Amino acid sequence: MSWKDVVYGNPGDKLLINGNDAIARGCLEAGVRYASSYPGSPSSEITETLGKAMAAFDLYAEWSTNEIVALEGAAAASFTGLRAVCTMKSDGLNVALDFLTSMNLAGCKGGLVLVVADDPAAHSSLKEYDSRNLARAAQVPVLEPSTPDEARLMAGWAFDLSEETGGPVILRSVTRVSHSRGLVELKEIEGTKKTAEIPTGQRFQTFSIFHMKARDRLQLAADIYETSPFNFFEGPQEAKTVLFCCGSSYLYAREALKLLGLTGEVKLVRVGTTYPLPENFILSHLRGAGQVIFAEEVRPVLEESVLLLYAGKAAGLGNITFHGKLSGEVAGVRGPACGEMNTDILIEALAKITGVRYTKQGYPAKLLDQLVEKLPPRDFAMCPGCPHRASFWAIKTAVAVDGRDGIINGDIGCYSLGAFTTGFELFDTLHCMGAGPGIACGLGKLKKFGFNRPAIAVVGDSTFYHAVIPGLINARYNGSEFLCIVLDNGATAMTGHQPHPGTGFNAAGDAAEALSIEEVVRGLGIAVDVSDPFNIEETAGKIFAMNRLPGVKVLILRQLCALVAYRRERKKRRVTVDPERCRGESCGCGRFCTSVWGCPGNIWDTAAGKAKIDEAVCAGCGVCAKLCPAGAIAVEEVD
């Protein structure tokens, strides 16, 4: 299915689509008029789809500079009475939290839905995070879908809830909902046009005196939750064992109960509205229970809330034994409160708690263990022809020649791989977006305390606009000394090649004015230069020279992402190895092209004892040809 099926599909059509596209469709059906986001997997596809829908619907969508700006813009649309959605991954909620905690006190007018996609097990993130904790801190209601179709339903319902309570609502997805596919039945798209207006005298201002209004909105949401169709149970009404679950864990729990033969003995309670807690609904399923089990990811948020409720109501509920992450009996894949939930974890926990015997079907456990032991380890890898590989090598070379043991501060994006073997283990620090320049700025002020290692910050082009500029301003203002290297590959590549202010395109794919990184840097009064990382010798020389200049300075390493370049140019260069010139094991390079350089396009022909190019994956960048000590690698243009 393509985005066109999602956007233009007719009511009654059933599509096999992922959760993000389902959320986008739910927003369209609810009459959303404003959509904003900063790209972040696993949330990116929502705004991608809404951006493509701009031409067909009365809708505005944008890729914003960062998450707080995105939420501020969506709130502005809400203030005028329009329905607005803002999407981000869990890390982005940290960026937007300042505005969210203040805006929620003042409330909103049109439905304002904040879709936050958590990433349990950190499939595309540096850390896993549970955004429900931030939602509680901000006092914003939370909805949790379990399937793509429910994600569509909840997205639409969230706008209604927002307008009924007068405040924003968070729709919390997770990777296994956002990126899994399910059958989704389309409904009618709201076609009513609304005029954006703020009546004279109507104000949206944040003061602490409005704190109680936010609490009142929470109570109203809790009252609405009591009859929400997203809270339900399956199984025997009077069961002594009750399993509470939410989000994607609902599907794991259903499967585990079925495999264990417990569907007729255990009551499964799905809570789709995890904050604020629908207390009467929860209490109705605690009464008569002898033991309660919890299944959720990442943190025990639902578990803690139910335990607090039980502590206040225990006198009328009798003695209940609780099992979950807090007791350590229902762990995630990495421990009691870490990682994803899955069916195997719940099977093991349920079998132990209920005493039911369960034998795994298929291969014996010992054979499976032996199979896993024999699987070769696989490192993280950058794409063939990725310019970051060349940039990392140039930086590592320049720092080694400099001889002062420079400290390299990384940042978030594809180039986070600079912390691993594939990136030559380049980074000394790696935290959140914009942290690299901030840390380098601090290190650059420590000479008087005896710290003499030069600092280098490595950031991406999208990250530059998102979070780097304040760090550069701070360095310029306070007279710090470090080199900031911007890896400009022409896209927000890690999250799916979305545009940013420097690409010359907007969310709809239309031409937009590109904002030059070097012009921004010059405007700050900071020295700046540009280099092509594929010219490794020249680039390493510039890094070496600029690293020895006083003050803060910026070097832009500009080369298109290999995937973007291929899509735009539709041609590539052919790279080959001359077996007569390749010296094989006797070269003395330690098989540099395959064992050190690490590009997937460089492979080893074991039979011939020579290096070889895998033409099926080679992007034709030709950097390996410049690095081969024997000059055995050749590059030719291909029409």
C-alpha positions as CSV (number, residue, x, y, z in Angstrom):
1,M,0.0,0.0,0.0
2,S,1.3,3.5,-0.8
3,W,0.5,6.9,0.9
4,K,-2.0,7.5,-1.9
5,D,-4.1,4.6,-0.7
6,V,-4.0,6.1,2.8
7,V,-4.9,9.6,1.7
8,Y,-7.3,9.0,-1.1
9,G,-8.8,5.7,0.0
10,N,-12.6,5.5,0.3
11,P,-14.7,4.9,3.4
12,G,-15.0,1.1,3.9
13,D,-11.7,0.3,2.2
14,K,-9.6,-2.1,4.2
15,L,-5.8,-1.5,3.9
16,L,-2.8,-3.3,5.3
17,I,-0.9,-0.4,6.6
18,N,1.5,0.5,9.4
19,G,0.5,2.3,12.6
20,N,1.9,5.6,11.6
21,D,0.0,5.7,8.3
22,A,-3.1,4.7,10.3
23,I,-2.6,7.6,12.7
24,A,-2.2,10.0,9.7
25,R,-5.5,8.7,8.3
26,G,-7.2,9.0,11.7
27,C,-6.1,12.7,11.8
28,L,-7.4,13.3,8.3
29,E,-10.7,11.7,9.2
30,A,-10.9,13.9,12.3
31,G,-10.5,17.0,10.2
32,V,-6.9,18.0,11.2
33,R,-5.9,21.3,9.6
34,Y,-2.3,21.8,11.0
35,A,0.5,19.2,11.3
36,S,4.0,19.7,12.5
37,S,7.0,17.6,13.4
38,Y,10.7,17.2,13.6
39,P,11.7,13.9,12.0
40,G,12.4,11.1,14.5
41,S,12.0,7.3,14.0
42,P,9.6,5.6,14.9
43,S,7.3,8.6,14.3
44,S,8.4,10.1,11.0
45,E,5.9,8.5,8.6
46,I,2.9,10.4,10.1
47,T,4.0,13.8,9.0
48,E,5.4,12.4,5.7
49,T,1.9,11.2,4.8
50,L,0.1,14.3,6.0
51,G,2.6,16.4,4.0
52,K,1.7,14.6,0.9
53,A,-2.0,15.1,1.7
54,M,-1.6,18.9,1.6
55,A,-2.4,19.1,-2.1
56,A,-5.7,17.3,-1.7
57,F,-7.0,18.7,1.6
58,D,-7.4,21.9,3.4
59,L,-4.3,21.2,5.5
60,Y,-1.0,22.7,6.3
61,A,2.0,20.4,7.3
62,E,5.6,21.2,8.0
63,W,8.9,19.7,9.1
64,S,9.9,22.1,11.9
65,T,13.3,23.1,13.0
66,N,12.9,21.2,16.3
67,E,10.2,19.7,18.5
68,I,9.4,22.7,20.7
69,V,8.9,25.0,17.7
70,A,6.7,22.2,16.1
71,L,4.5,22.1,19.2
72,E,4.3,25.9,19.5
73,G,3.1,26.1,15.9
74,A,0.5,23.4,16.5
75,A,-0.7,25.1,19.7
76,A,-1.0,28.4,17.7
77,A,-3.4,26.7,15.3
78,S,-5.3,25.2,18.2
79,F,-5.7,28.7,19.7
80,T,-7.5,29.7,16.6
81,G,-9.9,26.8,16.8
82,L,-8.3,24.5,14.2
83,R,-7.5,20.9,15.0
84,A,-3.8,20.4,15.1
85,V,-1.4,17.5,15.5
86,C,2.3,17.5,16.5
87,T,4.4,14.3,16.2
88,M,7.7,13.3,17.6
89,K,9.7,10.5,19.1
90,S,10.1,10.2,22.8
91,D,13.5,12.0,22.9
92,G,11.7,15.0,21.2
93,L,9.3,15.3,24.1
94,N,12.2,16.3,26.3
95,V,12.8,19.2,23.9
96,A,9.2,20.2,23.8
97,L,8.5,19.7,27.5
98,D,9.1,23.3,28.6
99,F,6.4,24.6,26.4
100,L,4.1,21.6,27.1
101,T,4.1,22.1,30.8
102,S,3.3,25.8,30.5
103,M,0.8,25.7,27.6
104,N,-1.2,22.9,29.3
105,L,-1.9,25.3,32.2
106,A,-3.5,27.8,29.8
107,G,-5.3,25.2,27.8
108,C,-6.2,25.2,24.1
109,K,-9.3,25.6,21.9
110,G,-9.2,23.4,18.8
111,G,-8.3,19.8,19.4
112,L,-4.5,19.5,20.0
113,V,-3.0,16.0,19.8
114,L,0.6,15.3,20.5
115,V,1.7,11.9,19.1
116,V,4.8,10.6,20.8
117,A,6.3,7.4,19.5
118,D,8.4,5.6,22.1
119,D,11.2,3.2,21.1
120,P,11.4,0.3,23.6
121,A,14.7,-1.6,23.1
122,A,16.1,1.5,21.3
123,H,15.8,0.1,17.7
124,S,16.5,3.5,16.2
125,S,17.5,5.5,19.2
126,L,20.4,5.8,21.7
127,K,18.1,5.2,24.6
128,E,14.7,3.8,25.3
129,Y,12.3,6.1,27.1
130,D,8.8,6.0,28.6
131,S,7.0,9.2,27.6
132,R,4.2,8.5,30.1
133,N,6.4,9.7,32.9
134,L,6.7,13.1,31.1
135,A,3.0,13.1,30.4
136,R,2.3,12.7,34.2
137,A,4.8,15.6,34.9
138,A,3.0,17.8,32.4
139,Q,-0.5,16.6,33.5
140,V,-1.5,15.7,30.0
141,P,-3.9,12.7,29.4
142,V,-2.5,9.7,27.6
143,L,-4.0,7.2,25.2
144,E,-2.3,4.0,24.1
145,P,-3.3,2.0,21.0
146,S,-2.4,-1.7,20.6
147,T,-3.0,-2.1,16.9
148,P,-2.8,0.1,13.7
149,D,-6.6,0.2,13.4
150,E,-6.9,1.2,17.0
151,A,-4.3,3.9,16.4
152,R,-6.5,5.3,13.7
153,L,-9.5,5.2,16.0
154,M,-7.7,6.8,19.0
155,A,-6.2,9.5,16.8
156,G,-9.7,10.7,15.9
157,W,-11.0,10.3,19.5
158,A,-8.1,12.2,20.9
159,F,-9.2,15.4,19.1
160,D,-12.7,15.0,20.6
161,L,-11.2,14.5,24.0
162,S,-8.9,17.5,23.7
163,E,-11.8,19.8,22.8
164,E,-14.0,18.4,25.5
165,T,-11.4,18.8,28.2
166,G,-9.9,22.0,26.8
167,G,-6.3,20.8,26.8
168,P,-3.8,18.8,24.8
169,V,-3.9,15.0,24.6
170,I,-0.9,12.6,24.1
171,L,-1.3,9.6,21.9
172,R,1.5,7.3,22.9
173,S,2.7,4.8,20.3
174,V,5.6,2.4,20.3
175,T,7.8,1.0,17.6
176,R,5.9,-2.2,17.4
177,V,2.6,-0.3,16.8
178,S,4.1,2.5,14.6
179,H,6.0,0.1,12.3
180,S,3.9,-3.0,12.3
181,R,1.2,-3.5,9.8
182,G,-2.5,-4.4,10.4
183,L,-5.8,-4.3,8.6
184,V,-7.3,-0.8,8.9
185,E,-10.8,0.0,7.8
186,L,-11.1,3.6,6.5
187,K,-13.8,6.0,7.5
188,E,-15.2,9.2,6.1
189,I,-12.7,12.2,6.0
190,E,-14.0,15.3,7.7
191,G,-14.5,17.9,5.0
192,T,-15.9,20.8,7.0
193,K,-13.8,24.0,6.7
194,K,-13.1,26.1,9.7
195,T,-12.0,29.7,9.8
196,A,-9.0,30.4,12.0
197,E,-9.8,33.2,14.4
198,I,-9.0,34.3,17.9
199,P,-11.7,36.6,19.2
200,T,-10.6,40.0,20.5
201,G,-9.9,39.7,24.2
202,Q,-9.4,35.9,24.2
203,R,-6.0,35.1,25.7
204,F,-3.9,32.0,26.2
205,Q,-1.5,32.8,29.0
206,T,0.4,30.7,31.5
207,F,0.3,31.5,35.2
208,S,0.6,29.3,38.2
209,I,-3.0,30.3,39.3
210,F,-4.2,28.2,36.4
211,H,-2.6,25.0,37.9
212,M,-6.0,24.0,39.3
213,K,-7.6,24.3,35.9
214,A,-5.2,21.8,34.5
215,R,-6.0,19.5,37.4
216,D,-9.7,19.9,36.7
217,R,-9.1,19.0,33.0
218,L,-7.4,15.9,34.2
219,Q,-10.3,14.9,36.4
220,L,-12.7,15.5,33.5
221,A,-10.5,13.2,31.3
222,A,-10.6,10.6,34.0
223,D,-14.4,10.8,34.2
224,I,-14.6,10.4,30.4
225,Y,-12.2,7.5,30.5
226,E,-14.5,5.5,32.8
227,T,-16.8,4.8,29.8
228,S,-14.1,4.8,27.1
229,P,-14.4,2.0,24.5
230,F,-10.7,1.7,24.7
231,N,-10.9,0.1,28.2
232,F,-12.3,-3.4,28.2
233,F,-11.7,-7.0,29.4
234,E,-11.6,-10.5,27.9
235,G,-12.1,-13.8,29.7
236,P,-14.0,-14.9,32.8
237,Q,-15.6,-12.1,34.8
238,E,-14.9,-13.7,38.2
239,A,-11.4,-14.9,37.5
240,K,-9.0,-15.0,40.5
241,T,-6.0,-14.1,38.3
242,V,-6.2,-10.8,36.4
243,L,-3.7,-9.6,33.8
244,F,-3.6,-5.9,33.3
245,C,-1.9,-4.7,30.0
246,C,-1.7,-1.7,27.7
247,G,-0.3,-0.8,24.3
248,S,1.4,-3.5,22.2
249,S,1.6,-5.8,25.3
250,Y,-2.1,-6.5,24.9
251,L,-1.3,-8.6,21.8
252,Y,1.6,-10.4,23.5
253,A,-0.7,-11.2,26.5
254,R,-3.5,-12.6,24.3
255,E,-1.0,-14.9,22.5
256,A,0.7,-16.0,25.7
257,L,-2.6,-16.9,27.4
258,K,-3.7,-18.8,24.3
259,L,-0.5,-20.8,24.1
260,L,-0.7,-21.6,27.8
261,G,-4.3,-22.6,27.6
262,L,-5.3,-20.0,30.2
263,T,-7.9,-17.9,28.2
264,G,-10.7,-19.5,30.2
265,E,-9.0,-19.0,33.6
266,V,-7.3,-15.6,33.5
267,K,-9.1,-12.3,32.9
268,L,-7.3,-10.0,30.5
269,V,-7.9,-6.3,31.2
270,R,-6.7,-3.9,28.5
271,V,-6.3,-0.3,29.6
272,G,-6.1,2.1,26.7
273,T,-6.2,5.3,28.8
274,T,-3.3,4.9,31.1
275,Y,-3.2,8.5,32.4
276,P,-5.1,9.6,34.3
277,L,-6.2,6.2,35.6
278,P,-9.9,5.3,35.1
279,E,-10.2,4.4,38.8
280,N,-13.7,2.9,38.9
281,F,-12.9,0.7,35.9
282,I,-9.7,-0.6,37.5
283,L,-11.3,-1.2,40.9
284,S,-14.1,-3.2,39.3
285,H,-11.5,-5.7,38.0
286,L,-9.5,-5.7,41.3
287,R,-12.5,-6.8,43.3
288,G,-12.4,-10.6,43.8
289,A,-8.9,-11.0,42.4
290,G,-6.4,-13.0,44.2
291,Q,-3.4,-12.1,42.1
292,V,-2.8,-9.4,39.5
293,I,-0.1,-9.5,36.8
294,F,1.1,-6.5,34.7
295,A,2.4,-6.4,31.2
296,E,3.6,-3.1,29.8
297,E,6.7,-1.4,28.3
298,V,9.1,0.3,29.2
299,R,8.6,1.5,32.8
300,P,6.0,0.1,35.3
301,V,3.8,3.2,34.9
302,L,0.4,1.4,34.9
303,E,1.6,-1.0,37.6
304,E,2.7,1.9,39.9
305,S,-0.6,3.7,39.3
306,V,-2.7,0.6,40.1
307,L,-0.7,-0.2,43.2
308,L,-1.2,3.4,44.5
309,L,-4.9,3.1,43.9
310,Y,-5.0,-0.3,45.7
311,A,-3.1,1.2,48.6
312,G,-5.8,3.7,49.1
313,K,-8.7,1.3,48.6
314,A,-7.3,-1.9,50.0
315,A,-9.8,-2.2,52.8
316,G,-12.6,-3.0,50.4
317,L,-10.6,-5.2,48.0
318,G,-9.1,-7.9,50.2
319,N,-5.6,-9.3,49.9
320,I,-4.1,-9.3,46.4
321,T,-0.7,-10.4,45.3
322,F,0.9,-8.3,42.6
323,H,3.4,-9.5,40.0
324,G,5.1,-7.2,37.5
325,K,8.2,-5.3,36.8
326,L,8.4,-3.9,40.3
327,S,8.6,-7.5,41.7
328,G,11.0,-8.5,39.0
329,E,8.7,-11.3,37.8
330,V,7.7,-9.8,34.5
331,A,11.0,-8.5,33.0
332,G,11.7,-6.8,29.7
333,V,14.2,-8.2,27.3
334,R,17.1,-6.5,29.2
335,G,15.8,-6.7,32.7
336,P,13.0,-5.9,35.1
337,A,12.2,-2.5,33.7
338,C,14.2,-2.3,30.5
339,G,13.6,-3.3,26.9
340,E,10.6,-4.5,25.0
341,M,7.9,-6.9,26.1
342,N,7.3,-10.0,24.0
343,T,5.2,-13.2,24.0
344,D,8.1,-15.4,25.3
345,I,8.6,-13.2,28.3
346,L,5.0,-13.3,29.2
347,I,4.8,-17.1,28.7
348,E,7.7,-17.6,31.1
349,A,6.3,-15.2,33.7
350,L,2.7,-16.6,33.5
351,A,3.9,-20.2,33.7
352,K,5.9,-19.5,36.8
353,I,3.2,-17.4,38.5
354,T,0.3,-19.7,37.7
355,G,2.2,-23.0,37.9
356,V,1.2,-24.1,34.4
357,R,3.7,-26.3,32.6
358,Y,4.8,-25.2,29.2
359,T,7.1,-26.9,26.7
360,K,8.4,-25.0,23.8
361,Q,7.5,-26.5,20.4
362,G,9.9,-27.0,17.6
363,Y,13.7,-27.1,18.0
364,P,15.0,-28.3,21.4
365,A,16.3,-25.5,23.5
366,K,19.9,-26.8,23.4
367,L,19.9,-26.9,19.6
368,L,18.6,-23.3,19.5
369,D,21.4,-22.2,21.9
370,Q,24.0,-24.0,19.7
371,L,22.6,-22.3,16.6
372,V,22.8,-18.8,18.3
373,E,26.4,-19.5,19.4
374,K,27.5,-20.3,15.8
375,L,25.9,-17.2,14.3
376,P,28.7,-14.7,13.4
377,P,28.5,-11.4,15.2
378,R,27.3,-8.4,13.1
379,D,28.5,-4.9,13.8
380,F,26.5,-1.8,13.2
381,A,27.2,-0.6,9.6
382,M,27.0,2.5,7.6
383,C,25.6,2.3,4.0
384,P,28.0,1.8,1.1
385,G,29.3,5.1,0.0
386,C,28.2,6.9,3.1
387,P,30.2,10.2,3.3
388,H,30.4,9.9,7.1
389,R,32.8,7.0,6.8
390,A,35.2,9.3,4.9
391,S,34.6,12.1,7.3
392,F,35.4,9.9,10.3
393,W,38.6,8.7,8.7
394,A,39.7,12.3,7.9
395,I,39.0,13.4,11.5
396,K,40.8,10.4,13.0
397,T,43.8,11.1,10.7
398,A,43.9,14.8,11.5
399,V,43.7,14.2,15.3
400,A,46.4,11.6,15.1
401,V,48.7,13.9,13.2
402,D,47.9,16.8,15.6
403,G,49.3,14.7,18.4
404,R,47.4,16.5,21.2
405,D,44.9,13.7,21.9
406,G,41.8,15.7,20.8
407,I,38.5,14.7,22.4
408,I,35.7,14.1,20.0
409,N,32.2,14.9,21.0
410,G,29.5,13.2,19.0
411,D,25.8,13.8,18.4
412,I,22.7,12.1,17.3
413,G,22.0,10.8,13.8
414,C,23.4,8.3,11.3
415,Y,26.8,9.5,12.4
416,S,26.2,8.2,16.0
417,L,27.9,5.1,14.5
418,G,31.1,7.1,15.0
419,A,31.0,5.6,18.5
420,F,31.3,2.0,17.2
421,T,33.8,-0.1,15.2
422,T,32.2,0.9,11.9
423,G,33.0,4.6,12.7
424,F,36.5,3.8,13.9
425,E,35.4,4.3,17.5
426,L,35.9,8.0,17.0
427,F,33.6,9.6,19.7
428,D,34.5,10.1,23.3
429,T,31.1,11.5,24.3
430,L,27.7,10.8,22.8
431,H,24.4,12.1,24.4
432,C,21.5,14.0,22.9
433,M,21.0,16.4,20.0
434,G,23.1,19.5,20.4
435,A,25.1,18.1,23.3
436,G,28.3,17.8,21.3
437,P,28.9,21.5,20.8
438,G,27.7,22.3,24.4
439,I,30.2,19.8,25.9
440,A,33.0,21.0,23.5
441,C,32.2,24.6,24.6
442,G,32.7,23.6,28.2
443,L,35.9,21.8,27.5
444,G,37.2,24.7,25.6
445,K,37.1,26.9,28.7
446,L,39.1,24.5,30.9
447,K,42.7,25.4,29.9
448,K,43.3,27.4,33.1
449,F,42.5,24.2,35.0
450,G,45.2,22.2,33.1
451,F,42.9,20.6,30.5
452,N,44.9,20.9,27.2
453,R,43.1,18.4,24.9
454,P,41.6,20.2,22.0
455,A,37.8,19.7,21.6
456,I,36.0,18.8,18.4
457,A,32.2,18.5,18.1
458,V,30.7,16.5,15.2
459,V,27.1,17.2,14.3
460,G,24.8,16.7,11.3
461,D,23.2,19.2,9.0
462,S,19.6,18.7,10.4
463,T,21.0,18.7,13.9
464,F,22.7,22.1,13.1
465,Y,19.3,23.8,12.6
466,H,17.7,21.8,15.4
467,A,20.0,22.3,18.4
468,V,23.6,23.5,17.5
469,I,23.1,27.2,16.9
470,P,22.6,28.1,20.6
471,G,25.9,26.2,21.5
472,L,27.8,28.2,18.9
473,I,26.3,31.5,20.2
474,N,27.3,30.5,23.7
475,A,30.9,29.7,22.5
476,R,31.2,33.0,20.6
477,Y,29.8,35.0,23.5
478,N,31.9,33.3,26.2
479,G,35.1,33.0,24.2
480,S,35.4,29.2,24.1
481,E,37.7,27.3,21.8
482,F,36.7,24.3,19.8
483,L,36.2,23.1,16.2
484,C,32.6,22.2,15.2
485,I,32.4,19.9,12.2
486,V,29.1,19.8,10.4
487,L,28.4,16.6,8.4
488,D,26.2,18.0,5.6
489,N,24.7,15.1,3.7
490,G,21.7,17.0,2.4
491,A,18.9,15.3,4.3
492,T,17.7,14.2,7.7
493,A,19.0,10.8,6.6
494,M,18.6,8.5,9.7
495,T,14.9,9.0,9.9
496,G,14.1,8.6,6.2
497,H,15.6,11.5,4.3
498,Q,13.1,14.1,5.3
499,P,14.0,17.7,4.3
500,H,15.4,20.4,6.6
501,P,15.9,24.1,6.3
502,G,19.0,23.6,4.2
503,T,17.7,21.2,1.6
504,G,15.5,23.5,-0.5
505,F,12.3,21.4,-0.1
506,N,9.4,21.5,2.3
507,A,7.1,18.8,3.8
508,A,5.0,18.7,0.6
509,G,8.1,18.2,-1.6
510,D,7.8,21.7,-3.1
511,A,10.7,24.0,-3.5
512,A,11.6,26.2,-0.5
513,E,14.3,28.7,0.1
514,A,17.4,26.9,1.4
515,L,19.0,28.4,4.5
516,S,22.8,28.2,4.1
517,I,24.7,26.8,7.1
518,E,27.8,28.8,6.3
519,E,25.8,32.1,6.1
520,V,24.3,31.4,9.5
521,V,27.7,30.7,10.9
522,R,29.2,33.8,9.4
523,G,26.3,35.8,10.8
524,L,27.5,34.7,14.2
525,G,30.9,36.1,13.5
526,I,32.5,32.6,13.5
527,A,35.1,31.4,11.0
528,V,33.8,28.8,8.6
529,D,35.1,26.7,5.7
530,V,33.8,23.9,3.5
531,S,35.3,20.6,2.3
532,D,34.4,17.5,0.4
533,P,35.0,14.5,2.7
534,F,35.6,12.2,-0.3
535,N,38.8,14.3,-0.8
536,I,40.2,12.8,2.4
537,E,43.7,14.3,2.2
538,E,42.5,17.8,1.7
539,T,39.8,17.4,4.4
540,A,42.2,16.0,6.9
541,G,44.5,18.9,6.2
542,K,41.7,21.5,6.9
543,I,40.7,19.8,10.1
544,F,44.3,19.8,11.3
545,A,44.7,23.5,10.4
546,M,41.4,24.7,11.8
547,N,41.9,22.7,15.0
548,R,44.9,24.8,15.8
549,L,43.2,28.1,15.3
550,P,42.1,30.1,18.4
551,G,38.4,30.5,19.3
552,V,35.4,28.7,17.9
553,K,35.4,27.7,14.3
554,V,33.2,25.6,11.9
555,L,34.1,23.2,9.1
556,I,31.3,21.9,6.9
557,L,32.0,18.5,5.3
558,R,29.5,18.5,2.4
559,Q,28.7,15.4,0.4
560,L,25.3,14.0,-0.4
561,C,24.0,10.9,1.3
562,A,24.7,8.0,-1.1
563,L,21.0,7.1,-1.2
564,V,20.0,10.7,-1.9
565,A,22.7,11.1,-4.5
566,Y,21.6,8.0,-6.4
567,R,17.9,9.0,-6.4
568,R,18.7,12.5,-7.7
569,E,21.4,11.6,-10.3
570,R,20.5,8.1,-11.3
571,K,24.0,7.3,-12.3
572,K,27.0,5.9,-10.5
573,R,30.7,5.3,-11.0
574,R,32.0,1.7,-11.4
575,V,34.7,0.7,-8.9
576,T,36.8,-2.4,-9.6
577,V,39.9,-4.1,-8.2
578,D,42.8,-5.0,-10.5
579,P,43.8,-8.5,-9.2
580,E,47.2,-8.1,-10.8
581,R,48.0,-5.0,-8.7
582,C,46.3,-6.2,-5.5
583,R,49.0,-7.7,-3.3
584,G,46.5,-9.6,-1.1
585,E,47.9,-10.8,2.3
586,S,51.4,-9.7,1.3
587,C,50.5,-6.1,0.9
588,G,51.3,-5.1,4.4
589,C,48.1,-3.1,4.7
590,G,46.4,-5.8,6.9
591,R,43.7,-6.1,4.2
592,F,42.8,-2.4,5.0
593,C,39.9,-2.2,2.5
594,T,37.9,-5.0,4.1
595,S,39.1,-5.2,7.7
596,V,39.6,-1.5,8.5
597,W,37.8,0.7,6.0
598,G,34.7,-1.4,6.5
599,C,32.6,-0.3,3.5
600,P,30.1,-3.1,2.7
601,G,31.1,-2.6,-1.0
602,N,34.7,-3.8,-0.2
603,I,34.8,-7.6,0.2
604,W,37.5,-10.3,0.2
605,D,37.7,-13.1,-2.4
606,T,38.9,-16.0,-0.3
607,A,39.6,-18.3,-3.2
608,A,41.7,-15.7,-5.0
609,G,43.2,-14.2,-1.9
610,K,42.5,-10.8,-3.3
611,A,40.3,-7.8,-2.5
612,K,37.1,-7.4,-4.6
613,I,34.2,-5.0,-5.1
614,D,30.6,-6.1,-4.5
615,E,29.1,-4.2,-7.4
616,A,25.6,-5.0,-6.2
617,V,26.0,-2.7,-3.2
618,C,28.9,-0.4,-4.2
619,A,27.7,3.3,-4.4
620,G,30.7,4.3,-6.5
621,C,32.1,7.0,-4.1
622,G,35.7,5.8,-5.0
623,V,37.2,6.7,-1.6
624,C,38.7,3.2,-1.2
625,A,40.6,3.8,-4.4
626,K,42.3,6.9,-2.8
627,L,43.2,4.9,0.3
628,C,44.5,1.7,-1.3
629,P,48.3,1.7,-0.8
630,A,48.9,-0.5,-3.9
631,G,46.7,1.6,-6.2
632,A,44.8,-1.6,-7.1
633,I,41.3,0.0,-7.0
634,A,40.1,1.9,-10.1
635,V,37.1,4.1,-10.7
636,E,35.4,4.7,-14.0
637,E,32.3,6.8,-15.0
638,V,29.2,4.9,-16.0
639,D,26.5,6.5,-18.1
